[in-house]
Amino acid sequence: MPNGKAAGVRCVQLSATNLCAIFGEPERPACCSGLKPADEMCGASRIDALLWLAKLEAATKP
């Protein structure tokens, strides 16, 4: 995504199973490779993690 990923837009690198297609590759953006999972972010379930990401996207939406 040469111009960045807008809030609410699915990353083009996500597979149908929500895995990053360029994980570990040099072309992976710094914002992704620098993101380190933490208990606060991941919560106790996938739903918790998705809610946390939705809050981040809402907070950064133009």
Stockholm file with secondary structure:
# STOCKHOLM 1.0

chainA/1-62         MPNGKAAGVRCVQLSATNLCAIFGEPERPACCSGLKPADEMCGASRIDALLWLAKLEAATKP
#=GR chainA/1-62 SS CTTCCCTTCCCTTBCTTSCBTTTTSTTSCHHHHTCCCCHHHHTTSHHHHHHHHHHHHHHHCC
#=GC SS_cons        CTTCCCTTCCCTTBCTTSCBTTTTSTTSCHHHHTCCCCHHHHTTSHHHHHHHHHHHHHHHCC
//
